[in-house]
């Protein structure tokens, strides 16, 4: 456990390779604690295709049956901060639930971050009622900025709730979609250029790839850090939202050219009570 406190994931294999003899463990551990850890190399975010919603929704779903699990039980790696619940939105839960396979991959992504940095989840599994509420608000917000184009703009950011959410589930209803960012060792959110859920062109994942100013380059590098940690862990990104990543759902299957999605509509279960 002390090793992980010094360097996680990305450098762990180097630590283990250095610890050949248990007798000199304290000496080697002290040396490692004084050795600065180099930053992870920055790689550009590549261009991404615009999601083809009709083709995505036509993909078959063969659910693998993984349960939804709470994401708040390993705060040393992943923080859960359910924004919609904190902001009092109707139907929002005080916990972030994800599929078991998503949780495993979130831990892998967190382990790839620089020492002391952690992932922070804003939203994960989302009930249909909340999805509908959000979609209607986003349509109204987009309509204010560009009358007549609100519906089209909103759909580029938020899945429209379908009449049959079991056959065509919004991504968040599957437990495979996550909205997240990164916090530094002092608990401060890295600057990503926009807030979570900001429906503007600046929220597009590659919006700062051609940044020239120093501040914008910082935003670019922060987004690259999140993007590559998540992609390397097996997720795909929604190009219009730097914070949105998917695994196992129809968007993931379409982006990865998989024959089918492995996550359909899901619902957390409780001993007492039910999801509203």
N, C-alpha and C positions, 0 to 999 in steps of 0.2 A: 504493500500500500504506500510505503514511503517513496518507492520508485515512481509511482504514478504521480505523486505530488510534485516531482521534479520535472518530468517530461512525459507526455502521454502520446499514445498512438503513433504519430509520425516518427518519433525518435525512440520508441520503446524497443524496437528490435536491436538498435545500436547499444542500448543499455544492457540488454540481456546478453549480447555477444561479448561485452566487456567483463561480465561477471562469471569468469571461468571457475574461480575457486571460492568457496564459501568462507574460507578463513580470512580472506582479505576484503570481504564485503564492506565493512565500515570504511576502509581506506578508499576504495573505489567509489563508494557512494559520496564521500566528502569531496573527492575530486570532481565528480559529475556535478555536484551542486555549485561548484565554482566555475564550471565551464559554460560560457554563453552558448545558447542554442541558436543556430542560424535560422533566419526566416524561411518560410516555405516559398519557393520561386513563384512569381506571378506569371500566369499564362492568360492571354486574352480570352474573352468570352466569344465563342464563334457565332456567326449568324445562325438563326434558328428559323425553321419554316413557320408560317402563320398557321395555327391550328385550323383544320378543316372540320368544323363542327358536325355537319351531316355525316361525313365519313367516320368520324370518331364515335358518334352515337350509334352507327350501324354495326360497330364491332361487337362480336358476341362476348358474353361474360360467363365464365365458368368459375364460380367462387370456390376458392380452396378451403374455405371454412375457418380461416384464422380468426381468433377472437380479437375483440377490441381490448386494449390494455391501457391503464393510466400511465401518463408520461411524466408524472411529478415525483417519481420515487427515486430518481438519481440526479438530484440537483447539482452535484459536483460536476456533472457533464452536460446535462440538459435542464434548463429552467422552464417551467410552465407558468405562463402569465396570460391566462385566458382573457383577452382584451374585451370581447363582447360581453362577458359576464361582468367584468369590472366596470363597464360602461352602462350596465343595466339593460341590455337589449333583451327583448322577450324570447324566452326559450333557451337562452345561452346557459351552458353548464359551468360550474366552478372548477372543472377538471378538463384536461386535454386528453382525449382518447384517440389512440391510433391502433392500427392493426399490428399484430405481433411482429411481422416481418418489417414493417415500417420502423418500429421501435429499435430493432436490431440494427437497422441501417442508420438511424439517427445517432446511435451510440458510435458507430464507425465514423460517421461524418464529424462528430464532436471530437473524436480522438485524433483527427487529422488537423485540428486547429492549432495555432501557436499556443504555447504553454500559458495556462491561466484563462484562456478564452473559452467561452461556452456558447452553445446554441440557446436561444430563447424562443419558445413557441408562443405565438399569439392566438392561433386558431387551428384546430385539427378537425375531428369529427364534428359535423354540424347538422342539427335536425332540420327536417324539411320546412317546418314553420319559420324558423330563423332564416333559412335560405330564401324563402319567398319574401320575407320582410326586407332583407338586405337588397334583393334584386329590385324591388319596387322603389326603395330609397335611392339606389344608384341610378335607375332610369330617370327619376325626378331630378336628381342632381345634374346628370348629363344634359337633360332637356333644358335646364336653366342656362347652361353655357352655350348650347347649340340647339335651338328649337328645331324639332323635326328629326333629329338624329340621336335622341336619347336612348332609344331601344337598341340600336345598332352599337353604339358606343358602350353601353352597359354590358352587352353580351360579350364584348372583347375582354372584359374583366371578370364577370361573374356568370356562372352557369344559370341559365333560365330554368326554373323548376318546371319539369314536364308533368303532364297529366298523370302519367304512371311512373312514379319515382322509383319503383322497384325494377322496372325494365330499363329505364333510362335515368339512373341516379346521378344527381349532381356529384362532382368529384369529392366534395367534402363529406357527403353522406356515406361514402364507401369506407372511410377511415384510412384511405390511401393518400389524401392530400394534406399538406401541412403549410401553414403560413408562419414564417420564422425569420429571425435575424441572429446577430452575434453580439455578445457583450464582452468587454475587455476584463482584465483581472480585477479592476476596481468596480465592476458592475455597471459600467456605462455602455449604452448601446453604441455600436460603431455607426459612423455617419454614412448612411446609404443614399443621401440626396433627397429622399422624400420619406414621409411617414408611411407606415403600413396602411393599406387601403386608400391611398391617394390615387384617384382615377385621372391621371394626366400622362402625357407622353414621357415625362421625366421618370415615370415609374417603370417604363420598359427596361428590361434587364440590361440591354446593351446601350442605354441612353448616354452613358458617359464613356464609352469605349474610345472616342476620339477627343477626350478631354485634353485641354492645353494648360489651363490654370492649375496651380498647385492644389487648391482646395478640391477641384473637380477630379484631379488625379487620385486624391485620397479616396473619394467616393468610388471611383472606378476600381481601385485596388481592393476596397472593402467588398464590393459586389463580386469581384473575381474570387476572393477568398471563399465567400459563401457558395458561389456557383460551383467551383471545382471540388470543394469538400462534399457537396451534395451529389454532384454528378458521379464522382468517383465512388460514392457509396451505393450507387444504383438508381438514383432518382432522375427525373426529367424536370425541366423548368417550363412554366407557362411564360412565354416571351413577353407578355404585356405586364407582368408583375415580378419584380426582382425577389419578392418574398415567398412566392408560391412554387412549391415542388410536389411532385407526385411519384408514387410507386404503386404498381399493381392495378390501377384503375384504367379506364378507357383512354384517357389522354396519354398515360404511360405506354399503353399497348400501341397506340397510333404512332407516337414519337419513336419508339424503339422497333417499329415494324413487327410487332408480335402478333400472332394470329388471333389472340383473344386476351381480354382482361382477366385477371385472377381475383379481383375484388368487385363485388356488387354492393348493393345497399346493405348496410349493417346497422346495428343498434346495440348500445351497451346494455348489459343486464345488471340488475341490482337485487339484493336479497329483499329489500323493502322498497316500495315505491316504484315509480316508472318515470321514463323520460317524458317531459311534457310535449 
